[in-house]
Amino acid sequence: MIIGANREQVIKNIKAAVERGDWNAKVEVGDPELSLDERKELVEAFWQDQASLKGKVNDRIGHLFFAALMRFFTATTKFTGVENLADLPRGGAIITANHFNQFDSLPIKHLASKTHHRLSITIEDTNLKLPGLLCYLMNYVGTIPLVQSPSYVGHEFPNHLREALNDDHWVLIYPEEEMWWNYRKPRKFQRGAYYFAALQNVPIISTFIEIKTSNKLEKGHPDFLKTKYIVHVLPPIYPNTKLSVNENSKWMMERDYQQKVTAYEQVYHRKLDYSFTAWDIAGWRQSTN
């Protein structure tokens, strides 16, 4: 399923970002644009709503609907390496994945459900203003919005994250930050997920999602083929007690990145090369699949 128009323009934006080496660039067209003050007000209203009766009712409905979407859209999703979680200690964890689709959290939710964990999802603050169904889901499926302000990142966000982890949730954080639609390659990471894992002393559950293409066209999009996923569960990464939080965050980030690169090279049978080719966009009929 393709969400959003202007896929060709998005691909052009991805290509331009690759050529600049800007691995965390925003490439989607038409995303909400808000000032910092507007984003702060939006997130403050979000947390107030979450504490209200209306918010709690909608949260319950949202979780039920999201679970139904998970069952529908991940019915053919395959999982490898789940045995890597066999020795994972009880409690919360931060899970990382490549970010390439508005609903790429569904395979991760499926993985969490398979292991009897609830999933919380860290999102960009402006996602709370996405149109239609996406707006409702972003507000009521256990999301933790992130505002890039020092006070929120330094105090409020860690408190919300700690609360979820203490409730034994897995918290999905995308270290690539921005979504690059159907982009197959792992991108350079931002350090936030690993800093908070080290700060909270919880493991990183490392995953890489492989995107497979089919022979069927996407409805209404003749230039694109349908896709399906294989979730590769990689060895968990634990904070090193001999390192500081800052040192740990850098070490864990580099290890996670290398694991995802290795997974990419193994599943696609090609060395990681950051020059842009049409193949990088899964399902694009200009690519060689």
C-alpha positions in Angstrom: 0.0 0.0 0.0 1.3 3.4 -1.0 0.4 6.4 1.2 1.1 9.8 -0.1 1.2 11.3 -3.6 4.3 12.6 -5.4 6.4 9.4 -5.1 8.5 10.4 -8.0 9.3 13.7 -6.4 10.1 11.9 -3.1 12.5 9.7 -5.0 14.2 12.7 -6.5 14.5 14.2 -3.0 16.1 11.0 -1.7 18.6 11.0 -4.6 19.5 14.6 -3.9 20.0 13.9 -0.2 22.2 10.9 -1.0 24.3 13.1 -3.3 24.7 15.6 -0.5 25.4 12.9 2.1 22.5 14.2 4.2 21.3 10.9 5.6 18.7 12.3 7.9 17.1 14.8 5.5 13.3 15.2 5.3 12.3 14.0 1.8 8.5 13.7 2.0 6.3 16.2 0.3 3.6 18.1 2.1 4.5 17.2 5.7 3.2 19.6 8.3 5.4 22.6 9.0 5.2 24.2 12.5 7.3 26.6 14.4 9.1 25.4 17.6 6.5 27.2 19.8 3.7 25.6 17.8 5.4 22.1 18.2 5.8 22.7 21.9 2.1 23.6 22.3 1.1 20.6 20.2 3.0 18.2 22.3 1.8 19.7 25.6 -1.8 19.4 24.4 -1.0 15.8 23.4 0.1 14.8 26.9 -2.9 16.6 28.5 -5.2 14.7 26.2 -3.5 11.4 27.0 -4.4 12.0 30.7 -8.0 12.8 30.0 -10.9 10.3 29.9 -11.4 11.1 26.2 -7.8 10.4 25.6 -7.8 7.1 27.5 -10.9 5.9 25.6 -9.3 6.8 22.2 -6.1 5.2 23.2 -7.9 2.0 23.8 -9.6 2.2 20.5 -6.4 3.2 18.7 -4.5 0.2 20.1 -7.3 -2.2 19.0 -7.4 -0.7 15.5 -3.6 -0.7 15.3 -3.5 -4.4 16.3 -6.1 -5.1 13.5 -3.9 -3.3 11.0 -0.9 -5.3 12.2 -2.7 -8.6 11.6 -3.9 -7.5 8.2 -0.7 -5.9 6.8 1.8 -8.3 8.3 0.1 -11.5 7.5 2.8 -12.5 5.1 5.7 -10.9 7.0 8.5 -13.3 7.9 10.9 -13.2 10.9 14.4 -14.5 11.1 16.8 -14.5 14.1 14.1 -14.4 16.8 16.3 -16.9 18.7 18.6 -13.9 19.4 16.0 -12.7 21.9 16.0 -16.0 23.9 18.3 -14.6 26.6 17.0 -11.1 26.6 16.3 -10.1 30.3 12.8 -9.2 31.4 11.9 -5.6 31.2 11.9 -2.7 28.8 14.2 -2.3 25.8 14.7 0.1 22.9 14.3 -1.4 19.5 15.7 0.1 16.3 14.8 -0.5 12.7 15.3 1.1 9.3 12.6 3.7 8.5 11.1 3.5 5.0 7.3 3.5 5.3 4.5 5.2 7.3 3.5 1.8 8.6 6.9 0.1 9.0 6.2 0.0 12.8 3.6 -2.7 12.1 6.2 -5.5 11.5 8.0 -4.4 14.7 4.7 -4.4 16.6 4.2 -8.0 15.3 7.6 -8.9 16.6 6.8 -7.4 20.0 3.5 -9.2 20.1 5.2 -12.5 19.3 7.3 -12.0 22.4 4.5 -10.7 24.6 5.6 -7.1 24.8 3.7 -3.9 24.3 5.2 -1.4 21.8 5.7 2.3 22.3 6.8 4.4 19.3 8.8 7.5 19.3 7.6 10.0 16.7 8.5 13.4 15.3 6.2 16.0 16.9 4.7 17.2 13.6 3.4 13.7 13.0 0.7 14.5 15.4 -0.7 16.8 12.7 -0.6 14.4 9.8 -3.9 14.2 7.9 -6.8 11.7 8.3 -6.3 8.3 9.8 -2.6 8.8 10.3 -3.3 11.7 12.6 -5.6 9.5 14.8 -3.0 6.7 14.9 -0.1 9.0 15.8 -2.1 10.3 18.7 -3.5 7.1 20.1 -1.3 4.0 19.6 1.2 4.6 22.4 3.4 7.2 20.7 6.0 9.3 22.5 6.4 12.5 20.5 9.8 14.2 20.4 10.3 18.0 20.3 13.8 19.2 19.5 14.1 21.6 22.4 16.7 21.3 25.1 14.2 21.3 28.0 12.0 18.7 26.5 14.8 16.4 25.3 16.6 16.8 28.6 13.8 16.4 31.0 10.3 15.5 29.8 11.1 13.0 27.1 13.4 10.9 29.3 10.6 10.8 31.9 8.0 9.5 29.4 10.6 7.1 28.0 11.4 5.8 31.5 7.7 5.3 32.3 7.3 3.1 29.2 10.4 1.1 29.9 9.4 0.6 33.5 6.2 -0.9 32.2 8.2 -3.4 30.2 7.4 -1.8 26.9 9.7 -2.0 23.9 10.2 1.5 22.6 10.8 1.8 18.9 13.2 4.6 18.0 14.3 5.2 14.4 18.0 6.1 14.5 17.7 7.3 10.9 15.0 9.8 12.1 13.3 10.7 8.8 11.4 8.2 6.7 12.9 7.5 3.2 10.1 5.8 1.3 11.0 2.2 0.2 14.8 3.0 0.6 16.5 -0.4 1.0 19.9 0.7 2.4 20.7 1.4 6.1 21.5 5.1 6.5 23.9 6.9 8.9 22.4 7.1 12.4 21.7 9.8 14.9 22.8 9.0 18.5 19.6 9.6 20.5 18.3 6.0 20.7 21.7 4.8 22.0 22.1 7.7 24.5 18.8 7.0 26.0 19.5 3.2 26.1 22.7 3.9 28.0 21.1 6.4 30.2 18.2 4.0 31.2 20.6 1.0 31.2 18.4 -1.0 28.8 19.4 -3.1 25.8 19.1 -2.2 22.1 17.0 -4.8 20.2 18.6 -4.5 16.7 16.6 -5.3 13.6 16.8 -4.8 9.9 13.8 -5.0 7.7 14.3 -6.5 4.2 11.9 -5.2 1.5 10.9 -7.8 -1.1 9.1 -6.9 -4.3 6.3 -8.9 -5.9 5.0 -9.1 -9.5 1.8 -7.3 -8.6 1.3 -3.6 -9.3 0.3 -1.2 -6.6 -3.3 -0.1 -7.2 -3.4 3.3 -8.8 0.4 3.4 -9.1 1.5 1.7 -12.3 5.2 2.6 -11.8 5.4 0.6 -8.5 5.2 -3.0 -7.5 3.8 -4.2 -4.2 6.2 -5.1 -1.5 6.4 -7.4 1.5 8.9 -7.6 4.4 11.3 -9.9 6.2 12.3 -8.7 9.7 15.8 -9.8 10.6 16.3 -9.8 14.4 20.0 -9.2 15.1 22.0 -9.8 18.3 20.9 -7.4 21.1 23.3 -4.8 22.2 23.8 -4.2 25.9 25.4 -1.1 27.6 28.9 -1.7 28.7 29.1 -0.9 32.5 32.8 0.1 32.1 31.8 3.0 29.8 30.2 6.4 30.5 26.8 7.1 29.1 28.3 9.2 26.3 30.9 6.6 25.4 28.3 3.9 25.5 26.0 5.7 23.2 28.7 6.0 20.6 29.8 2.4 21.0 26.2 1.1 20.8 25.4 3.2 17.8 28.4 2.1 15.8 27.8 -1.6 16.7 24.1 -1.3 15.7 25.0 0.4 12.4 27.6 -2.3 11.6 25.0 -5.1 12.4 22.5 -3.5 10.0 25.1 -3.1 7.3 26.1 -6.7 7.6 22.5 -7.8 7.5 21.9 -5.6 4.4 24.9 -7.1 2.6 23.8 -10.7 3.5 20.2 -10.5 2.5 20.6 -8.5 -0.7 24.0 -10.1 -1.7 25.7 -6.9 -2.4 28.2 -4.6 -0.7 26.8 -1.4 0.7 27.6 1.4 -1.7 26.0 4.8 -1.0 25.9 5.9 -4.6 22.2 6.2 -5.7 20.7 3.7 -8.1 17.1 3.0 -9.0 17.4 -0.4 -7.2 17.7 1.5 -3.9 13.9 2.1 -4.1 12.1 -1.2 -3.6 9.3 -1.8 -6.0 10.1 1.1 -8.4 9.7 -0.3 -11.8 12.7 1.6 -13.1 14.8 -0.6 -10.8 16.2 -4.0 -11.5 14.6 -6.3 -8.9 
